[in-house]
Amino acid sequence: MSFDLVTIDENNVAHSNFVTYSYETDCFSDARLAFYFQVVQEAAGMHAAQRGCSIPAMHQEGKTWVITRTQMEVERYTRWPEVLEVETWAQEPIRLHLPRVVRAFDKTGKLLFTTHTQWAILDLESGRPCRPLDMATRIGLPPKEDAMHHQEIKLGRRQSIGESERVLLTSSKPTISYLDTDRNQHVNNISYLNWALESLPSSFRNRLKVSHADVSYLRQTFLGDELLVSTYAKDEEALLQDTAELEHIIERRESDGSKTTVWEGSTKWKKREELR
C-alpha cells in the first residue's frame, strides 16, 4: 500500500492535502459538512495505516477501530476547487479512548476547521473495548514540549435540551442502503450525519450552514435496521431564524417494539455568508 499522500513529521503529526471536488459541494458551491467529516475520517485512517494500524491490519489482529464522538468547529467552508492542508495527531489515552485532533487550513494558512475526536479499539470476538495505550505507542504521540500539538482534550458531557423544553421540528425514516456500510460491516458514521441534515427543509439549509457539531456514536446499526431520525429545538420557529441550535437523535426500533438511541448530536448554525 502506498502512502505518498501523507507524511508524518518528527513530532508524529501527519500531514495530507484534500481537494474540494465539485461533488463534495452543495448547490451554492460551498463544501458540505459531510465532506469535512470525511476528511477527518480519511486523515485519521491514513495516519493510522502508515503506522501499521489500518482497519484491515487490525482485523488480522482480531481488533478494529471505531469512532465514538466527533466535535467540530467550522470557521469557513471551502469552495470548489480549493485545497485543504490537513494535520492530525493522536493524544494521550483517556480511559478506554484514544483522542485525536484534526485541523484543516486553506492555502493562505487560515484555519478552516478544528475537530476533536475519540476513538476506541474493539476486540472483534467479544466486542469489548481494548486498552488504547499500546495503540498510542504504535501510532506515536507528539512530545510534550510540542505545545501546539500536545493539547488537553476533555470532551465534557454535551449539553442537551431537556425533554420538557424541546420541540419536535422534523422526523424521518431513512432506508439503510448497501453503500451506507463500511469495512466493519456496520453503518458508517457519515451516514448518520447525512440523515440528520437531510431531514431538515431545504429552505433552512439554503440560508444557514453548521458552525459547530458535536455528535456521539452510541450503537452499531446494520442493513435491515429500522431507524427514526428526529430533530428538536427549544423554539418551534427555530428553522426560520438567522441562527439556530438543534438537537438530533437517531433511534432504532427493536423487535419488541422498543426504541434504542444509536446516535445523537447537536448542531449550531450561522448564516451561510458568515462561513465563507
N, C-alpha and C positions, 0 to 999 in steps of 0.2 A: 504494500500500500504506500502511495506517495503522499508526502505531507508538504509539498512545495508551497502550498498556500498558507502555511502557518509557520511562524518562527517562535522559538522560546528563548528569551534572553537569560543573562546570568542570574537574574533575580527570580527565575521561574515564572515570569509573566509571558503569556502567549499573545502574539500579535498576528492579526489577519485583516484582510480587506474584503468588503462585500459591496456589490453593485446594486443600486436601487433599480431593478429591472421594471419595465412598464407593467408587467403582470403582477407586480407587488405593490402597485399604487391603486388609489381609488379613482372615482370619476373626475376628481379635481387634480389629478396627477400628484397627490400627496401620498407618501408611503403609508401603508396600512399598519395598524398596531400589531397585527399578527406577524407582519414581516419583521418587526423589531424583536418579537418573541422568538421567531425562527432564527434570527441572527444570534440571539443569546444561546439557544439550544445548540446551534451548529458550532459556535466558537468554543463552547464548553466541551462539546463532543470531540472536536479536533484536538484540543489541548490534551484531553484525557487519552485519546488514541495515540498521540505521538509518544506518550509515556507508557504505552502498552496496556491501557485501561479502557479500551473501547468496549462497547456493549458486546460485540461478537467475541472479543477476547475474554471478557468477564464471563460470558456464558460457558466458555470452555473450563472456567474455574468453578462453575456452579453458582455464579452470582450474577447480579445485574445492577445497573444504576436506575434510580427513579428520582424524579424531582418532586418535592413536597410543597414548595412555596416559591413564589416569584413576586418581588416588589420592585416596580419600575417607576422612575421619574423621567418624564419626557420633557426636554427643553425645546426641541424642534423636530419636525418631521422632514426628512429628505424628500427630494423630488427627482423624477427620472431625468438623467441617468447618473445621479450623484453617487460618489463612492464613500463608504463608511470605513473609517480606520478604527478597528476594534481591538481592545486589550482585555484580557481576562486572567484571573489568578484565583487560586484556592486559598482559603483561610484556615486558621486553627479549628479543628473539630469542636463542635458544641454538642455534647452528649452523643446522640446517635446520628448527627447530621454533619455533613461537610459543607460549610458555606462557600460561596463563590461570588466574586464581583465581576460584572461585565460592564465596560464603558465603551461608548462609541463617540467618535469625533468626526467633524467634516474636514475637508482638505485644508481649511484655514486654522484648524486646531480647536475650533469651538465645540463644546460639549453638546452632543445630541441626546443621549440618554445615559442614565446610570441604573444598573439593575443589581439587586442583591437576591441571591437565590439560596435555597437549601436543598441539598441532595442527600439521599440515603442509599446504602448498599444493601440489597436484599439477598438472602440465601434462596436460590430457586426452588429447592426441595421443600424447605419448611415455610418459606415466605416471610421469615423473621428477619429483622434488620441486623446487620453485622456492625461491629465497632469500626469506625472510619479511620482510625489512626494509621493503620498500615497503608491504606489508600492515599492518605495525605502525604505520607513519606514517599510513596512511589511517584505521585504527581509532582511533588515538591512545592514548598511554600516560600513566599518572599521572606528575606531575612528581616528581623525586627527593626534593624536600623534603616530599612527602606520604608520610611513612614508613609509615603504616598501609597504604597501597595501593601500596607500592613494595617488595615483598619479594624476597628472593633465593630462587629456586626451582631447586633441583638435585635432580631425582629420580634418586637413585643406583640402582645395579643392585638389583633386587628379590631378596631372599633366597628361595631355593627349597630344597625338600627334595631331598637327594641321592638318586639312583636306588637306591643300596644301602640307604637308610634308609626310603624311602617305602613305604606300604602302600596298595594299591588298595581304596578303600571302595565306590565306586559307578561304574557306567558306563552310558551310554545312547546311543541313536542318534536324534537329533531329525530331524524332517522339516522342511525349509525351505519355508515357505508364502509365498504372494504378499505377505501383509501383513508379512513379515519384511524385505522390501526397501524401499529408500528412494529419494530423488531422484538418488542416484548409481548406481542400478540394482544395488547390491550389498546384502548383508545389513547391516541397521542394527546399531550397536554394542549397543543394548539387548537384542537377541535373544540374543547370546552370553551375557550375564549371566543372562538368564532361563533359558536352557538349563542353565547350570551349577547354578543354585539349584534348578530343578525336578527335577534328578536326585537330590536329597537326600531322604531319607524325611520324611514329614510329621510324624512323632513328634519328630524332631530340630528341625524348623523351628517347631513349636508351642512349644518351650521356649526356643529361642535365636534371636537376630537378629544381623545383621552389624554390628560396631562399626568395622571397618576393611576397606577393599577396595582392592586395587592390581592393576589389570588392564592388559594390553597387547594392542593390535590389530595383528597381525603380517602377515596376508594377507587379501585380499578373498575373499569367498565369494559364490556366486550360486545362484539356483534350479537344482535338479537335482544340486547337490553332495552327496556322501555324507559325513556328519560323525560323529565319535565323541567323546563327552564323558566325561572321566574325572576323578574326584576322589580325591585322595590325602591321607594324613596320616602322621605318624610312629607313631601309636598306633592299632592296629586297633580299639580301643574308643573312638576319638575322638568318635563320634556319640552316645555315651552319657554324656559328661561335661557339666559345667556351663559349661565354656569349651572352645573348640576353635580350632585353626589348621589351615586346609585349603588345599590347592593344587589348582587346576583347570586342565585342559588340554583344548583342543578341537583335534582333528586332522581333516584332510580326506584321504579315500582317493583317490589319484590313479589314472589309467587303467592305469598299470603295476603297481598293487598296493601301491606305497609310500605312506607317510603324511607329510603336511606339517602342522606345527603352525601354526594360523591365529590362535589366541587363547589366552592363558594368564593366570592371575591367582592371587592369594592372598587369603584372607579370614580375619578373626578374628571370633569370635563370643562374645557375652555372653548371660546370661540376659535374657529379654525384659523383665522388670521393671526391670532396671538401665538400660534405654534409653528409659524412659517419662518 
